[in-house]
Structures are given as C-alpha cells and as structure tokens.
Amino acid sequence: MTDFTNNSQSEPRSTNAAKREYGAYFAIIFMACLPLALFTWILFTARNFRLPEKDPVQAAWSQAGIITPMIFNA
C-alpha cells in the first residue's frame, strides 16, 4: 500500500525576500507620494506664509510608512 503522508512542514517565506518586497513597495509608494507632498507643501507655504512642520520628503516618507503596511496586512 502506498503511503501518501507528508511529514515536511511548509516552509515560511524567506525573511530576506519579504524585506526586499516590502522595500520595493515602500520605494514605489514613496516616489508616488513625493510629488503630492511637494505640491501640498507649496500650497501650504503660499497660503499661510510659513513653512509646515514636515518638509515634503518627511511627509512622503510618513505616508509611505502608513500605506505600505496596509498593503501587507490585507
């Protein structure tokens, strides 16, 4: 009689590969958020005659840091 049992555990994804994938998504989202953050920063500066707390790069980095985990949790 043939034994169809499988004792091998399914191996989880490589941590290295997951980090690279997260980094790739983060970079894409960051580059997409950067023009909008720059535009928002310029509008805020023009309307209020003062600089916002975050510069455009910090704002885009923050948005990418919020959006990317949402993709990976879905």
PyMOL Python script that loads the backbone (N, CA, C, O; Angstrom):
from pymol import cmd

cmd.read_pdbstr("""\
ATOM      1  N   MET A   1       0.836  -1.165   0.000  1.00  0.00           N
ATOM      2  CA  MET A   1       0.000   0.000   0.000  1.00  0.00           C
ATOM      3  C   MET A   1       0.891   1.242   0.000  1.00  0.00           C
ATOM      4  O   MET A   1       1.950   1.247   0.628  1.00  0.00           O
ATOM      5  N   THR A   2       0.467   2.285  -0.698  1.00  0.00           N
ATOM      6  CA  THR A   2       1.251   3.497  -0.827  1.00  0.00           C
ATOM      7  C   THR A   2       0.970   4.440   0.332  1.00  0.00           C
ATOM      8  O   THR A   2      -0.174   4.623   0.746  1.00  0.00           O
ATOM      9  N   ASP A   3       2.033   5.029   0.840  1.00  0.00           N
ATOM     10  CA  ASP A   3       1.906   5.983   1.935  1.00  0.00           C
ATOM     11  C   ASP A   3       1.890   7.402   1.353  1.00  0.00           C
ATOM     12  O   ASP A   3       2.870   7.848   0.756  1.00  0.00           O
ATOM     13  N   PHE A   4       0.771   8.101   1.536  1.00  0.00           N
ATOM     14  CA  PHE A   4       0.624   9.449   0.996  1.00  0.00           C
ATOM     15  C   PHE A   4       0.864  10.536   2.043  1.00  0.00           C
ATOM     16  O   PHE A   4       0.642  11.713   1.760  1.00  0.00           O
ATOM     17  N   THR A   5       1.302  10.180   3.214  1.00  0.00           N
ATOM     18  CA  THR A   5       1.538  11.193   4.245  1.00  0.00           C
ATOM     19  C   THR A   5       2.769  11.994   3.907  1.00  0.00           C
ATOM     20  O   THR A   5       3.703  11.505   3.271  1.00  0.00           O
ATOM     21  N   ASN A   6       2.751  13.212   4.336  1.00  0.00           N
ATOM     22  CA  ASN A   6       3.862  14.116   4.072  1.00  0.00           C
ATOM     23  C   ASN A   6       4.300  14.698   5.405  1.00  0.00           C
ATOM     24  O   ASN A   6       3.538  15.418   6.050  1.00  0.00           O
ATOM     25  N   ASN A   7       5.506  14.397   5.816  1.00  0.00           N
ATOM     26  CA  ASN A   7       5.992  14.863   7.101  1.00  0.00           C
ATOM     27  C   ASN A   7       6.668  16.221   7.018  1.00  0.00           C
ATOM     28  O   ASN A   7       6.984  16.807   8.053  1.00  0.00           O
ATOM     29  N   SER A   8       6.894  16.728   5.844  1.00  0.00           N
ATOM     30  CA  SER A   8       7.594  18.013   5.736  1.00  0.00           C
ATOM     31  C   SER A   8       6.638  19.154   6.060  1.00  0.00           C
ATOM     32  O   SER A   8       5.474  19.146   5.657  1.00  0.00           O
ATOM     33  N   GLN A   9       7.144  20.114   6.780  1.00  0.00           N
ATOM     34  CA  GLN A   9       6.376  21.311   7.126  1.00  0.00           C
ATOM     35  C   GLN A   9       6.474  22.284   5.955  1.00  0.00           C
ATOM     36  O   GLN A   9       7.485  22.327   5.254  1.00  0.00           O
ATOM     37  N   SER A  10       5.425  23.053   5.754  1.00  0.00           N
ATOM     38  CA  SER A  10       5.531  24.070   4.714  1.00  0.00           C
ATOM     39  C   SER A  10       6.432  25.171   5.245  1.00  0.00           C
ATOM     40  O   SER A  10       6.202  25.709   6.328  1.00  0.00           O
ATOM     41  N   GLU A  11       7.453  25.498   4.479  1.00  0.00           N
ATOM     42  CA  GLU A  11       8.440  26.459   4.924  1.00  0.00           C
ATOM     43  C   GLU A  11       7.909  27.881   4.756  1.00  0.00           C
ATOM     44  O   GLU A  11       7.365  28.224   3.706  1.00  0.00           O
ATOM     45  N   PRO A  12       8.067  28.702   5.787  1.00  0.00           N
ATOM     46  CA  PRO A  12       7.625  30.094   5.639  1.00  0.00           C
ATOM     47  C   PRO A  12       8.503  30.838   4.649  1.00  0.00           C
ATOM     48  O   PRO A  12       9.622  30.422   4.352  1.00  0.00           O
ATOM     49  N   ARG A  13       7.981  31.933   4.150  1.00  0.00           N
ATOM     50  CA  ARG A  13       8.730  32.730   3.200  1.00  0.00           C
ATOM     51  C   ARG A  13      10.017  33.239   3.803  1.00  0.00           C
ATOM     52  O   ARG A  13      10.087  33.512   5.001  1.00  0.00           O
ATOM     53  N   SER A  14      10.986  33.360   3.013  1.00  0.00           N
ATOM     54  CA  SER A  14      12.276  33.858   3.461  1.00  0.00           C
ATOM     55  C   SER A  14      12.121  35.284   3.984  1.00  0.00           C
ATOM     56  O   SER A  14      11.477  36.120   3.349  1.00  0.00           O
ATOM     57  N   THR A  15      12.707  35.551   5.129  1.00  0.00           N
ATOM     58  CA  THR A  15      12.644  36.882   5.712  1.00  0.00           C
ATOM     59  C   THR A  15      13.324  37.889   4.796  1.00  0.00           C
ATOM     60  O   THR A  15      12.866  39.024   4.659  1.00  0.00           O
ATOM     61  N   ASN A  16      14.404  37.473   4.179  1.00  0.00           N
ATOM     62  CA  ASN A  16      15.139  38.350   3.272  1.00  0.00           C
ATOM     63  C   ASN A  16      14.276  38.749   2.077  1.00  0.00           C
ATOM     64  O   ASN A  16      14.270  39.911   1.671  1.00  0.00           O
ATOM     65  N   ALA A  17      13.561  37.801   1.524  1.00  0.00           N
ATOM     66  CA  ALA A  17      12.704  38.085   0.374  1.00  0.00           C
ATOM     67  C   ALA A  17      11.553  38.999   0.779  1.00  0.00           C
ATOM     68  O   ALA A  17      11.169  39.886   0.017  1.00  0.00           O
ATOM     69  N   ALA A  18      11.006  38.793   1.963  1.00  0.00           N
ATOM     70  CA  ALA A  18       9.904  39.631   2.440  1.00  0.00           C
ATOM     71  C   ALA A  18      10.375  41.064   2.658  1.00  0.00           C
ATOM     72  O   ALA A  18       9.648  42.010   2.353  1.00  0.00           O
ATOM     73  N   LYS A  19      11.582  41.229   3.183  1.00  0.00           N
ATOM     74  CA  LYS A  19      12.125  42.569   3.395  1.00  0.00           C
ATOM     75  C   LYS A  19      12.366  43.282   2.064  1.00  0.00           C
ATOM     76  O   LYS A  19      12.108  44.479   1.937  1.00  0.00           O
ATOM     77  N   ARG A  20      12.861  42.540   1.080  1.00  0.00           N
ATOM     78  CA  ARG A  20      13.089  43.144  -0.240  1.00  0.00           C
ATOM     79  C   ARG A  20      11.772  43.546  -0.887  1.00  0.00           C
ATOM     80  O   ARG A  20      11.682  44.608  -1.503  1.00  0.00           O
ATOM     81  N   GLU A  21      10.751  42.707  -0.752  1.00  0.00           N
ATOM     82  CA  GLU A  21       9.456  43.027  -1.329  1.00  0.00           C
ATOM     83  C   GLU A  21       8.854  44.254  -0.642  1.00  0.00           C
ATOM     84  O   GLU A  21       8.320  45.143  -1.306  1.00  0.00           O
ATOM     85  N   TYR A  22       8.943  44.301   0.692  1.00  0.00           N
ATOM     86  CA  TYR A  22       8.446  45.450   1.438  1.00  0.00           C
ATOM     87  C   TYR A  22       9.192  46.718   0.996  1.00  0.00           C
ATOM     88  O   TYR A  22       8.577  47.762   0.780  1.00  0.00           O
ATOM     89  N   GLY A  23      10.508  46.618   0.865  1.00  0.00           N
ATOM     90  CA  GLY A  23      11.303  47.765   0.440  1.00  0.00           C
ATOM     91  C   GLY A  23      10.944  48.242  -0.952  1.00  0.00           C
ATOM     92  O   GLY A  23      10.923  49.444  -1.218  1.00  0.00           O
ATOM     93  N   ALA A  24      10.661  47.303  -1.841  1.00  0.00           N
ATOM     94  CA  ALA A  24      10.282  47.672  -3.206  1.00  0.00           C
ATOM     95  C   ALA A  24       8.941  48.401  -3.215  1.00  0.00           C
ATOM     96  O   ALA A  24       8.795  49.431  -3.874  1.00  0.00           O
ATOM     97  N   TYR A  25       7.964  47.865  -2.484  1.00  0.00           N
ATOM     98  CA  TYR A  25       6.663  48.528  -2.394  1.00  0.00           C
ATOM     99  C   TYR A  25       6.804  49.896  -1.741  1.00  0.00           C
ATOM    100  O   TYR A  25       6.200  50.868  -2.195  1.00  0.00           O
ATOM    101  N   PHE A  26       7.601  49.974  -0.674  1.00  0.00           N
ATOM    102  CA  PHE A  26       7.807  51.241   0.020  1.00  0.00           C
ATOM    103  C   PHE A  26       8.393  52.285  -0.929  1.00  0.00           C
ATOM    104  O   PHE A  26       7.946  53.431  -0.948  1.00  0.00           O
ATOM    105  N   ALA A  27       9.387  51.889  -1.710  1.00  0.00           N
ATOM    106  CA  ALA A  27      10.032  52.822  -2.638  1.00  0.00           C
ATOM    107  C   ALA A  27       9.053  53.320  -3.701  1.00  0.00           C
ATOM    108  O   ALA A  27       9.038  54.506  -4.029  1.00  0.00           O
ATOM    109  N   ILE A  28       8.250  52.425  -4.228  1.00  0.00           N
ATOM    110  CA  ILE A  28       7.273  52.815  -5.252  1.00  0.00           C
ATOM    111  C   ILE A  28       6.243  53.778  -4.675  1.00  0.00           C
ATOM    112  O   ILE A  28       5.914  54.790  -5.293  1.00  0.00           O
ATOM    113  N   ILE A  29       5.736  53.459  -3.488  1.00  0.00           N
ATOM    114  CA  ILE A  29       4.727  54.317  -2.862  1.00  0.00           C
ATOM    115  C   ILE A  29       5.342  55.658  -2.465  1.00  0.00           C
ATOM    116  O   ILE A  29       4.704  56.700  -2.615  1.00  0.00           O
ATOM    117  N   PHE A  30       6.578  55.637  -1.960  1.00  0.00           N
ATOM    118  CA  PHE A  30       7.261  56.879  -1.600  1.00  0.00           C
ATOM    119  C   PHE A  30       7.411  57.781  -2.821  1.00  0.00           C
ATOM    120  O   PHE A  30       7.149  58.981  -2.742  1.00  0.00           O
ATOM    121  N   MET A  31       7.830  57.214  -3.942  1.00  0.00           N
ATOM    122  CA  MET A  31       8.005  58.010  -5.158  1.00  0.00           C
ATOM    123  C   MET A  31       6.664  58.543  -5.673  1.00  0.00           C
ATOM    124  O   MET A  31       6.612  59.615  -6.276  1.00  0.00           O
ATOM    125  N   ALA A  32       5.596  57.804  -5.438  1.00  0.00           N
ATOM    126  CA  ALA A  32       4.273  58.280  -5.848  1.00  0.00           C
ATOM    127  C   ALA A  32       3.768  59.385  -4.921  1.00  0.00           C
ATOM    128  O   ALA A  32       3.073  60.295  -5.373  1.00  0.00           O
ATOM    129  N   CYS A  33       4.105  59.320  -3.642  1.00  0.00           N
ATOM    130  CA  CYS A  33       3.654  60.319  -2.670  1.00  0.00           C
ATOM    131  C   CYS A  33       4.466  61.605  -2.727  1.00  0.00           C
ATOM    132  O   CYS A  33       3.970  62.662  -2.336  1.00  0.00           O
ATOM    133  N   LEU A  34       5.684  61.535  -3.199  1.00  0.00           N
ATOM    134  CA  LEU A  34       6.571  62.695  -3.180  1.00  0.00           C
ATOM    135  C   LEU A  34       6.039  63.901  -3.965  1.00  0.00           C
ATOM    136  O   LEU A  34       6.063  65.009  -3.429  1.00  0.00           O
ATOM    137  N   PRO A  35       5.563  63.744  -5.199  1.00  0.00           N
ATOM    138  CA  PRO A  35       5.041  64.926  -5.909  1.00  0.00           C
ATOM    139  C   PRO A  35       3.824  65.547  -5.216  1.00  0.00           C
ATOM    140  O   PRO A  35       3.697  66.770  -5.164  1.00  0.00           O
ATOM    141  N   LEU A  36       2.945  64.718  -4.693  1.00  0.00           N
ATOM    142  CA  LEU A  36       1.770  65.240  -3.999  1.00  0.00           C
ATOM    143  C   LEU A  36       2.178  65.959  -2.715  1.00  0.00           C
ATOM    144  O   LEU A  36       1.621  67.007  -2.391  1.00  0.00           O
ATOM    145  N   ALA A  37       3.136  65.410  -1.987  1.00  0.00           N
ATOM    146  CA  ALA A  37       3.620  66.058  -0.766  1.00  0.00           C
ATOM    147  C   ALA A  37       4.279  67.392  -1.092  1.00  0.00           C
ATOM    148  O   ALA A  37       4.099  68.363  -0.357  1.00  0.00           O
ATOM    149  N   LEU A  38       5.030  67.455  -2.167  1.00  0.00           N
ATOM    150  CA  LEU A  38       5.661  68.702  -2.590  1.00  0.00           C
ATOM    151  C   LEU A  38       4.606  69.741  -2.972  1.00  0.00           C
ATOM    152  O   LEU A  38       4.709  70.908  -2.594  1.00  0.00           O
ATOM    153  N   PHE A  39       3.614  69.316  -3.708  1.00  0.00           N
ATOM    154  CA  PHE A  39       2.528  70.214  -4.107  1.00  0.00           C
ATOM    155  C   PHE A  39       1.785  70.741  -2.880  1.00  0.00           C
ATOM    156  O   PHE A  39       1.491  71.934  -2.798  1.00  0.00           O
ATOM    157  N   THR A  40       1.482  69.867  -1.934  1.00  0.00           N
ATOM    158  CA  THR A  40       0.793  70.263  -0.705  1.00  0.00           C
ATOM    159  C   THR A  40       1.657  71.227   0.109  1.00  0.00           C
ATOM    160  O   THR A  40       1.149  72.202   0.664  1.00  0.00           O
ATOM    161  N   TRP A  41       2.954  70.957   0.179  1.00  0.00           N
ATOM    162  CA  TRP A  41       3.882  71.809   0.918  1.00  0.00           C
ATOM    163  C   TRP A  41       3.920  73.218   0.315  1.00  0.00           C
ATOM    164  O   TRP A  41       3.917  74.211   1.042  1.00  0.00           O
ATOM    165  N   ILE A  42       3.954  73.294  -1.012  1.00  0.00           N
ATOM    166  CA  ILE A  42       3.976  74.591  -1.699  1.00  0.00           C
ATOM    167  C   ILE A  42       2.679  75.354  -1.445  1.00  0.00           C
ATOM    168  O   ILE A  42       2.713  76.551  -1.162  1.00  0.00           O
ATOM    169  N   LEU A  43       1.538  74.674  -1.543  1.00  0.00           N
ATOM    170  CA  LEU A  43       0.260  75.337  -1.288  1.00  0.00           C
ATOM    171  C   LEU A  43       0.159  75.844   0.148  1.00  0.00           C
ATOM    172  O   LEU A  43      -0.292  76.963   0.389  1.00  0.00           O
ATOM    173  N   PHE A  44       0.579  75.020   1.089  1.00  0.00           N
ATOM    174  CA  PHE A  44       0.533  75.423   2.495  1.00  0.00           C
ATOM    175  C   PHE A  44       1.407  76.648   2.724  1.00  0.00           C
ATOM    176  O   PHE A  44       0.998  77.584   3.412  1.00  0.00           O
ATOM    177  N   THR A  45       2.597  76.647   2.158  1.00  0.00           N
ATOM    178  CA  THR A  45       3.525  77.765   2.322  1.00  0.00           C
ATOM    179  C   THR A  45       2.966  79.032   1.682  1.00  0.00           C
ATOM    180  O   THR A  45       3.079  80.114   2.258  1.00  0.00           O
ATOM    181  N   ALA A  46       2.373  78.912   0.517  1.00  0.00           N
ATOM    182  CA  ALA A  46       1.824  80.079  -0.182  1.00  0.00           C
ATOM    183  C   ALA A  46       0.615  80.653   0.557  1.00  0.00           C
ATOM    184  O   ALA A  46       0.444  81.871   0.598  1.00  0.00           O
ATOM    185  N   ARG A  47      -0.210  79.811   1.131  1.00  0.00           N
ATOM    186  CA  ARG A  47      -1.418  80.292   1.809  1.00  0.00           C
ATOM    187  C   ARG A  47      -1.138  80.855   3.196  1.00  0.00           C
ATOM    188  O   ARG A  47      -1.754  81.844   3.593  1.00  0.00           O
ATOM    189  N   ASN A  48      -0.233  80.252   3.927  1.00  0.00           N
ATOM    190  CA  ASN A  48      -0.014  80.620   5.329  1.00  0.00           C
ATOM    191  C   ASN A  48       1.237  81.462   5.559  1.00  0.00           C
ATOM    192  O   ASN A  48       1.452  81.945   6.670  1.00  0.00           O
ATOM    193  N   PHE A  49       2.055  81.644   4.547  1.00  0.00           N
ATOM    194  CA  PHE A  49       3.294  82.416   4.636  1.00  0.00           C
ATOM    195  C   PHE A  49       4.218  81.908   5.740  1.00  0.00           C
ATOM    196  O   PHE A  49       4.919  82.687   6.386  1.00  0.00           O
ATOM    197  N   ARG A  50       4.208  80.611   5.943  1.00  0.00           N
ATOM    198  CA  ARG A  50       5.134  79.964   6.874  1.00  0.00           C
ATOM    199  C   ARG A  50       5.365  78.532   6.405  1.00  0.00           C
ATOM    200  O   ARG A  50       4.586  77.992   5.619  1.00  0.00           O
ATOM    201  N   LEU A  51       6.426  77.934   6.888  1.00  0.00           N
ATOM    202  CA  LEU A  51       6.756  76.568   6.491  1.00  0.00           C
ATOM    203  C   LEU A  51       6.037  75.563   7.388  1.00  0.00           C
ATOM    204  O   LEU A  51       5.925  75.780   8.594  1.00  0.00           O
ATOM    205  N   PRO A  52       5.553  74.471   6.811  1.00  0.00           N
ATOM    206  CA  PRO A  52       4.939  73.422   7.630  1.00  0.00           C
ATOM    207  C   PRO A  52       5.987  72.721   8.504  1.00  0.00           C
ATOM    208  O   PRO A  52       7.189  72.872   8.287  1.00  0.00           O
ATOM    209  N   GLU A  53       5.520  71.962   9.482  1.00  0.00           N
ATOM    210  CA  GLU A  53       6.437  71.252  10.382  1.00  0.00           C
ATOM    211  C   GLU A  53       7.296  70.236   9.626  1.00  0.00           C
ATOM    212  O   GLU A  53       8.492  70.110   9.886  1.00  0.00           O
ATOM    213  N   LYS A  54       6.681  69.520   8.695  1.00  0.00           N
ATOM    214  CA  LYS A  54       7.403  68.498   7.927  1.00  0.00           C
ATOM    215  C   LYS A  54       7.722  69.024   6.539  1.00  0.00           C
ATOM    216  O   LYS A  54       6.907  69.696   5.907  1.00  0.00           O
ATOM    217  N   ASP A  55       8.935  68.704   6.072  1.00  0.00           N
ATOM    218  CA  ASP A  55       9.249  69.041   4.692  1.00  0.00           C
ATOM    219  C   ASP A  55       8.623  67.984   3.776  1.00  0.00           C
ATOM    220  O   ASP A  55       8.140  66.968   4.275  1.00  0.00           O
ATOM    221  N   PRO A  56       8.617  68.189   2.461  1.00  0.00           N
ATOM    222  CA  PRO A  56       7.941  67.244   1.560  1.00  0.00           C
ATOM    223  C   PRO A  56       8.475  65.815   1.642  1.00  0.00           C
ATOM    224  O   PRO A  56       7.707  64.861   1.521  1.00  0.00           O
ATOM    225  N   VAL A  57       9.774  65.661   1.845  1.00  0.00           N
ATOM    226  CA  VAL A  57      10.345  64.314   1.911  1.00  0.00           C
ATOM    227  C   VAL A  57       9.862  63.606   3.171  1.00  0.00           C
ATOM    228  O   VAL A  57       9.511  62.428   3.122  1.00  0.00           O
ATOM    229  N   GLN A  58       9.842  64.309   4.292  1.00  0.00           N
ATOM    230  CA  GLN A  58       9.350  63.708   5.535  1.00  0.00           C
ATOM    231  C   GLN A  58       7.873  63.341   5.424  1.00  0.00           C
ATOM    232  O   GLN A  58       7.455  62.291   5.913  1.00  0.00           O
ATOM    233  N   ALA A  59       7.091  64.194   4.789  1.00  0.00           N
ATOM    234  CA  ALA A  59       5.664  63.921   4.626  1.00  0.00           C
ATOM    235  C   ALA A  59       5.444  62.700   3.732  1.00  0.00           C
ATOM    236  O   ALA A  59       4.615  61.846   4.046  1.00  0.00           O
ATOM    237  N   ALA A  60       6.176  62.613   2.628  1.00  0.00           N
ATOM    238  CA  ALA A  60       6.044  61.466   1.725  1.00  0.00           C
ATOM    239  C   ALA A  60       6.509  60.184   2.411  1.00  0.00           C
ATOM    240  O   ALA A  60       5.895  59.131   2.241  1.00  0.00           O
ATOM    241  N   TRP A  61       7.600  60.268   3.190  1.00  0.00           N
ATOM    242  CA  TRP A  61       8.112  59.109   3.923  1.00  0.00           C
ATOM    243  C   TRP A  61       7.061  58.625   4.925  1.00  0.00           C
ATOM    244  O   TRP A  61       6.837  57.424   5.071  1.00  0.00           O
ATOM    245  N   SER A  62       6.430  59.561   5.602  1.00  0.00           N
ATOM    246  CA  SER A  62       5.398  59.228   6.579  1.00  0.00           C
ATOM    247  C   SER A  62       4.205  58.546   5.904  1.00  0.00           C
ATOM    248  O   SER A  62       3.698  57.539   6.398  1.00  0.00           O
ATOM    249  N   GLN A  63       3.769  59.093   4.789  1.00  0.00           N
ATOM    250  CA  GLN A  63       2.638  58.495   4.070  1.00  0.00           C
ATOM    251  C   GLN A  63       2.974  57.100   3.552  1.00  0.00           C
ATOM    252  O   GLN A  63       2.146  56.193   3.627  1.00  0.00           O
ATOM    253  N   ALA A  64       4.173  56.927   3.032  1.00  0.00           N
ATOM    254  CA  ALA A  64       4.598  55.601   2.560  1.00  0.00           C
ATOM    255  C   ALA A  64       4.664  54.627   3.725  1.00  0.00           C
ATOM    256  O   ALA A  64       4.338  53.449   3.579  1.00  0.00           O
ATOM    257  N   GLY A  65       5.089  55.124   4.883  1.00  0.00           N
ATOM    258  CA  GLY A  65       5.144  54.282   6.079  1.00  0.00           C
ATOM    259  C   GLY A  65       3.775  53.884   6.586  1.00  0.00           C
ATOM    260  O   GLY A  65       3.644  52.876   7.280  1.00  0.00           O
ATOM    261  N   ILE A  66       2.761  54.650   6.257  1.00  0.00           N
ATOM    262  CA  ILE A  66       1.378  54.312   6.644  1.00  0.00           C
ATOM    263  C   ILE A  66       0.754  53.374   5.612  1.00  0.00           C
ATOM    264  O   ILE A  66       0.100  52.398   5.980  1.00  0.00           O
ATOM    265  N   ILE A  67       0.947  53.657   4.344  1.00  0.00           N
ATOM    266  CA  ILE A  67       0.277  52.913   3.270  1.00  0.00           C
ATOM    267  C   ILE A  67       0.857  51.519   3.061  1.00  0.00           C
ATOM    268  O   ILE A  67       0.108  50.559   2.879  1.00  0.00           O
ATOM    269  N   THR A  68       2.175  51.398   3.085  1.00  0.00           N
ATOM    270  CA  THR A  68       2.815  50.107   2.779  1.00  0.00           C
ATOM    271  C   THR A  68       2.390  48.991   3.735  1.00  0.00           C
ATOM    272  O   THR A  68       2.069  47.901   3.261  1.00  0.00           O
ATOM    273  N   PRO A  69       2.369  49.201   5.050  1.00  0.00           N
ATOM    274  CA  PRO A  69       1.900  48.113   5.932  1.00  0.00           C
ATOM    275  C   PRO A  69       0.441  47.726   5.690  1.00  0.00           C
ATOM    276  O   PRO A  69       0.052  46.576   5.898  1.00  0.00           O
ATOM    277  N   MET A  70      -0.366  48.704   5.246  1.00  0.00           N
ATOM    278  CA  MET A  70      -1.763  48.393   4.936  1.00  0.00           C
ATOM    279  C   MET A  70      -1.853  47.365   3.802  1.00  0.00           C
ATOM    280  O   MET A  70      -2.717  46.488   3.817  1.00  0.00           O
ATOM    281  N   ILE A  71      -0.963  47.481   2.830  1.00  0.00           N
ATOM    282  CA  ILE A  71      -0.955  46.545   1.713  1.00  0.00           C
ATOM    283  C   ILE A  71      -0.557  45.153   2.204  1.00  0.00           C
ATOM    284  O   ILE A  71      -1.146  44.157   1.785  1.00  0.00           O
ATOM    285  N   PHE A  72       0.426  45.081   3.077  1.00  0.00           N
ATOM    286  CA  PHE A  72       0.919  43.791   3.540  1.00  0.00           C
ATOM    287  C   PHE A  72      -0.003  43.130   4.559  1.00  0.00           C
ATOM    288  O   PHE A  72       0.067  41.916   4.749  1.00  0.00           O
ATOM    289  N   ASN A  73      -0.867  43.902   5.220  1.00  0.00           N
ATOM    290  CA  ASN A  73      -1.815  43.321   6.162  1.00  0.00           C
ATOM    291  C   ASN A  73      -3.086  42.841   5.483  1.00  0.00           C
ATOM    292  O   ASN A  73      -3.848  42.073   6.070  1.00  0.00           O
ATOM    293  N   ALA A  74      -3.322  43.275   4.272  1.00  0.00           N
ATOM    294  CA  ALA A  74      -4.556  42.911   3.572  1.00  0.00           C
ATOM    295  C   ALA A  74      -4.527  41.479   3.099  1.00  0.00           C
ATOM    296  O   ALA A  74      -5.489  41.010   2.490  1.00  0.00           O
TER     297      ALA A  74
END
""", "prot")
cmd.dss("prot")
cmd.show_as("cartoon", "prot")
cmd.util.cbc("prot")
cmd.orient("prot")
